[in-house]
């Protein structure tokens, strides 16, 4: 009987090396990076900073689909910083509410003024075509 009890105690100690885990269904923020088109930004190092914090909340590498995924634990503006080894990268702000719903995010210079750039290019294109037609008719 003593042997069975001793063996049981030793068997219980085997569970001390077991890594426990839990699975939760929470809202996550997904940020996808690319240079536009098919160009990816996969497996690049990133850091996520909580609101009003200089210590990274999360660090890692973007996944195969160039995504950075994190689950915020409070509302505010979260900063996502990603930089590749060749120096390309970005730092964006993502504002979330108490329910981890994205309320807004910072945009790059080009994203903010993309419609204006397209409009100016269209105007230059029209005047360029009109100038070519006028010169050919002279």
N, C-alpha and C positions, 0 to 999 in steps of 0.2 A: 504494500500500500504506500509505503514511504517513497519507493522508487517511482511510482506513478505520479505522486504529488511533486516530486523533484523534477521529473521529466516535464510535467505540465508547466511548472514555473520557468524552466528553460525554454519551452515552446512559446510561452507568452513574451519572452524577451525578444524573440525573432520579429515581433510586430513593431518593435521600437525603430526599426530601420525602414518601415513602410512609409511612403510619402502619401499623405492624405490629400484629397482634393475635393473641391465643390464646383458645381456647375450652376451659374446664375444666368438668368435671362434679363439683362439690363440694357438700357439704351446706350449705344456707343456712338461716338463721333468718328466719321470716316473722312479723311482728307486724302485726295488723290492728286499726285503730282505728275506732270509731263511737260515736255517742251512743245506740245501741240502735235496733233496728228498721231502717228504711230510711235513716236519717240518715248521711251519709257524712262523711269527713274527708280527702277527696282533695286532692292538690297542696298540702299544708301542709308548712312547713319542719321538718326534724328533724335531730337530732345523735345519733350512736351513740358511746359511750365504751367503750373496752376496760377490762378489770379493772385497778384501781389506777392509772388514768390520768385526767388532767384535760384532756388534749388530745383533741379529737374524732378518732375512728378513721374516721368517715364522716359526711358531711353531704349534705343533698339535700332533696328533696321527696317526700312520699308519692305513690304512683302513683294511677291512676284508680280503683282498687279500695280506696283508703285503706290500702295496705300499705306497710310499711317492711321492706326485705329487706337482709340483710347476711350475709357469710360470716365467721364468727369464726376467728381464727388461733391462739387459745389457750383453755384452759379458764378458768372463773371466772364472775363475775357481770358481765354487760355491761349498761350503762345506755342506755336509749333515751328521748330527750327530744323531745317534739313539742309545738309551741305554734302556734296559729293567730294571725292578725293581730288578732283581736278578743279574744285573751287566753285562750281555752279551750285546754286541753292536758293533758298527763300526762307523768310521768316514771316509767318502770317498770324493774325489774331482771329480766334473763333469765339464768339460770344454765345454762351448757353444760359438757359434759365434753370430753375430748381429741378425740373423734370428732365434735364439733360437734352432738351430740344434746342437745336441750333437756331439762334435768332438773327445772326448776321456774321459776316466774316470780312476781313480786309482783302482788298483786291490789289493786284499789281497795277503799275502805272498804265500799262497797255490795256488791261481789262477795264479800267475806269474810263479811258478815253477812246476805246475801240471804235465806237460809232462816229465820233468826231474825225478820227483818222480816216475811216472809210468814206465819210462824206467829202472831206478835202481831196482825197485821192480820186473820187468820182468827178468832182468839179474840175480838177486838173486834167483828167482823162477826157472829159467832154470838150474843154477848151483846146486841148491838144489835137483832137480829131477835127474840130472846126478850123483850127489854124492850118492843118494839113490840107483840108479841102479847099480853103481860101487860096493857099499858095499854088495848088495845082490848077485852079481855075484862072489864075493870072498869067 
